[in-house]
Amino acid sequence: MAIRRFVVTVTTASDGSATAYTPYLSGYINAIEYIKTDYTDGVDFTITAEATGETIWTEANVNAAKVCLPRAATHSTAGVAALYASGGTAVLERIALGRDRVKIVLAQGGATKTGAFHVIVDDGK
């Protein structure tokens, strides 16, 4: 197991929006750390896998740095949601990427403001 960190610094345009990407990577996303530098309070972000559009983390009106350990719902081979018990809580698993980039889209970040996202990946080596 090798844990790797990809740091993406994101600077907003004059309208407070931005789009940025990690390099291509493969592995399981363990965590994403949002480091606030000077984004306006209330920044919104949508973080997805570029190739598939799979949601990794979306949150609106973020005011402070934070860490998210994103997980996705799992399914049986019949395509039915896997649950811990009948009618229970969904079974979650880390999100896997295979030679894909993490796409970070910001809104309402303030004019020409910066922050960073640390994407922590277990590449299984």
C-alpha positions in Angstrom: 0.0 0.0 0.0 1.3 3.4 -1.0 -0.5 6.5 0.1 0.0 9.5 -2.2 -1.0 13.1 -1.9 -1.9 15.3 -4.8 -2.2 19.0 -4.0 -4.2 21.2 -6.3 -4.2 25.0 -5.7 -7.3 26.6 -7.2 -7.6 30.3 -8.0 -11.0 31.7 -8.8 -11.8 34.0 -11.8 -13.3 37.5 -11.2 -16.8 35.9 -11.0 -15.7 33.6 -8.1 -15.7 30.4 -10.2 -12.9 28.0 -11.0 -12.2 24.5 -12.5 -9.1 22.6 -11.7 -7.8 19.0 -12.0 -5.4 16.6 -10.3 -2.9 14.8 -12.5 -4.2 11.4 -13.8 -4.2 8.9 -11.0 -5.3 5.4 -10.1 -6.3 4.1 -6.7 -8.8 4.5 -4.0 -9.6 8.0 -2.7 -9.0 8.0 1.0 -9.6 11.6 1.8 -9.9 15.1 0.4 -8.6 18.0 2.5 -9.9 21.5 1.7 -7.4 24.1 2.8 -9.0 27.6 3.0 -6.6 30.4 2.1 -8.8 33.4 1.2 -12.0 32.1 -0.5 -15.1 34.1 0.4 -17.2 32.4 3.1 -20.0 30.4 1.5 -17.9 28.8 -1.3 -19.5 25.9 -3.1 -17.6 23.0 -4.6 -18.4 20.0 -6.7 -15.7 17.3 -6.9 -16.1 14.5 -9.4 -14.2 11.9 -11.4 -13.5 13.6 -14.8 -14.1 10.6 -17.1 -17.2 9.2 -15.4 -18.7 12.2 -13.7 -19.0 10.1 -10.5 -19.6 12.4 -7.5 -16.8 12.4 -5.0 -17.8 15.3 -2.8 -20.2 18.2 -3.2 -20.9 20.8 -0.6 -22.3 24.3 -0.5 -21.7 27.3 1.7 -18.4 26.1 3.1 -16.7 28.6 5.5 -13.7 26.8 6.9 -11.1 24.2 6.1 -12.2 20.7 6.5 -11.5 17.0 5.6 -13.9 14.7 3.9 -13.5 10.9 3.6 -15.8 10.3 0.7 -17.5 6.9 0.2 -20.0 5.6 -2.3 -22.9 3.3 -1.9 -22.3 -0.3 -3.0 -24.7 -2.7 -4.8 -25.2 -6.4 -5.3 -24.6 -8.1 -8.6 -28.3 -7.6 -9.3 -27.8 -3.8 -9.1 -29.7 -3.5 -5.8 -28.4 -1.3 -3.0 -26.3 -3.3 -0.5 -27.7 -2.8 3.1 -26.3 -3.9 6.5 -29.7 -5.3 7.3 -33.1 -5.6 5.6 -34.2 -2.0 5.2 -31.0 -0.9 7.0 -28.1 1.4 6.4 -26.3 1.5 3.0 -23.0 -0.3 2.8 -20.3 2.3 1.7 -16.9 1.8 0.1 -14.0 4.0 -1.0 -14.3 5.5 -4.5 -11.9 4.0 -7.0 -10.3 5.8 -10.0 -8.4 4.2 -12.8 -6.2 6.6 -14.8 -8.7 9.4 -14.2 -8.4 12.9 -12.9 -10.3 14.5 -10.0 -12.2 17.6 -11.3 -12.7 20.4 -8.8 -15.4 23.0 -9.7 -15.9 26.1 -7.5 -18.6 28.7 -7.3 -19.0 31.7 -5.1 -15.4 31.7 -4.0 -14.8 35.5 -4.4 -12.9 37.3 -7.1 -9.3 36.0 -7.7 -9.1 34.1 -4.4 -7.2 30.9 -3.7 -7.4 27.7 -1.7 -6.1 24.2 -2.1 -7.4 20.7 -2.2 -5.2 17.7 -1.0 -6.4 14.5 -2.6 -5.1 11.5 -0.7 -5.0 8.3 -2.7 -4.2 4.7 -1.8 -2.6 3.3 -5.0 -2.3 -0.2 -3.6 1.3 -0.6 -4.4 
